[in-house]
């Protein structure tokens, strides 16, 4: 039995966050409130669990002449040849499009969170390994709606116990062959630009 297709309002120009799930959705939602960034964060663009879904979300945003900040974990494409091939095609498809910004992290976005607290180039083998390191600083961190929905963890990480500015600097200075890396700073740079307009 097929469900009805949901109708959405036309997209507005500006910055739209595209993510894999609730971690990206909640992180950027809290970041927006904390710093006053001008962007659109919709749940429908933060449930892209495969490259095909991400491509569909990007297409909708680009058609609206808006900018897609695509935040995703690189470890899946490293382990899965099919996903890796699709990701390379996706990056090639939008290579010349200034409205598509790829912000991948290896192994996962938790590496981005970790470098708010410590400058590390450790080659984390998995998302669970980097999450264990992150828990030294955010003891109760867990990928649940209950935890992620509270803004306090982002505030503590960004400007209380950790530093968003330091994370950006460390990520930008990463050598090209870094085993663990994050390009989330690319999206943050664009969001920072919205504050001066």
N, C-alpha and C positions, 0 to 999 in steps of 0.2 A: 504494500500500500504506500504510494508516494505521498510525501508531504508537500504542502504548498510552498512555493518559493517565496522567501522573505523579500519584501520591497524595502530598499534603503533610500534615504535621501541622497540627492546628488552630492558628490564630494566637493569640498571647497579647496581652492588652491592653498598651498602652504606645505608644511612638513607633516607627514603621516608615518607613524611607527608600524613596521611590519615585523612580527616576531613569531617565535615557535610556540609560545604558550603563556601560561599565567605568570611565569617569572619575569619575562620581558614586559608584559602588559603592566604588572604592578610596579616594577622598578621605574619605568618611564612615567607612569601616572604619578607616583610619589615625587619623582625628580621634578616634574612639571610644576607641581604645587609648591615644592620647596624653593625652587629658584625663579618661578614665574616664567618659564619657557613657553613660547607660543608654538603649540603643535597639536595635532589630533591623534588621540590614542583610542582606538575602537577595539572592543573584544574580537570582532570579526576578522581583524587584520593581525591578531595575535593568537592564532591557532593553526599556524602553518607547519604541520608536522612533517611535511615532505616538500621537496623542491617544486613539484608540480603545483601544490597549493600556494607556495610563495610566489611563483610566477604569475598565477591568476590574480593574487592580491596586488602585485606590482603593476600588472597590466591595467587594472581598474584605476589605480592612483595616477599612473602616467597618462592615461586617457583623459583624466580630469585636469591635466597640466599642473599636477602637484608633484611633490618630491617624496619618494619612498626611502625611509631609513630602514634598511633590512638587517635585523639583528638575529644571528643564529649561531649555533654551535657547529664547529668544524669537525668534531670527532666522528659524527655519523658518516659524513662523506669520506673520511679517511678509512673507515672500516668497510664501507659498502661501495663496491665498484660502480654499480648502477647509479647510486646517489651522487658519487663523485663525478661521473660522466655528465649527469644532468646539471650539476652545479657549474661545471666548466662551460656547458652550453648556455646556461642562464647568464653567467658573467660575460660571456662573449656577446650574447644578444644585447646586453645593456652597456657594453664597454664604453661606447661613445655618448651615452645618455647621461647628462649632468644631473638629471632628476632621480637617479637611482644610486644610492650610496650603500655599498656592502660593508657591514660591520660584523665580521665573523670573529669568534674567539676559539682558541684551541687550548684545552679540549672543550671548554664550555664557558658560558658567561660568568660562572663562579670564579674563573681566573681573573676576569675584569674586577670583580668584587674584591678578591684577595689583594690585588695590587693597590688598593686604597689604603692598606695597612702595612704591607711589606713589599720591598723591591726584590722580586725573585724572578729568576729565569729558569727555574726548575722545570724539567720536562715531565709534566704530569701525564701519567699513562691513561687516566680516565677522569670523567667528571666526578666520580665518587671520591677519587684521590684528592682532587683539588678542593672539593667540598669539605673533606676532613680537615684540610689545612685552613680553610676559611673559618671553620668552627672554633678555632683557637681565639678568634676575634669576635665572631657573632655566634656565641655558644648555642643558642636555640634555633639556629638557621635550619629551615626545612622547606621543601618545595610543596607547601600546602596552602590552600586559600586562607586558612586561619592566620598563618604566620605572614605570608607575603602581602596580605591585605592591609596590614598595619604599617603606617608610614615610618615608624620609629627606626626600623633597621636601616632604611635608606638615609635618614637624617644622621644617624650615628656614623654610618660608613662614609658619608660624603663630607661632613663638616665637624663632627664631634670627635670620635675616636680615630677615624680615618680621614683621608683627604682626596676629594675628587680631583683637585688640581695636580696633586702628586701622581695619581693614577694616570692622568692624561699624559704628563711628562714622561713617566716610565714606559707607557705603552708606545709613545711616539719614538722613543729612543731604542726600541727593540731592533736587534739586527735581523736581517731578512731570513736567516736560517734558524731563528728561535724555535725551540721545540714547543714552548707554550707562548701564546701571544694573544692580544686582543686589539681589534680595530674599532671598538665601540667609541673610542675618542672621536672618530670621524663624524659620528652622529651628534656627539656632545658639542663639537665645534660648531656645527650648523645650528644647534639649539641655542648656544651662546650668542650666535649672531642675531638671533631674534630679540635679544635684550637691548641691542643698540639701535633698533629700528623704531 
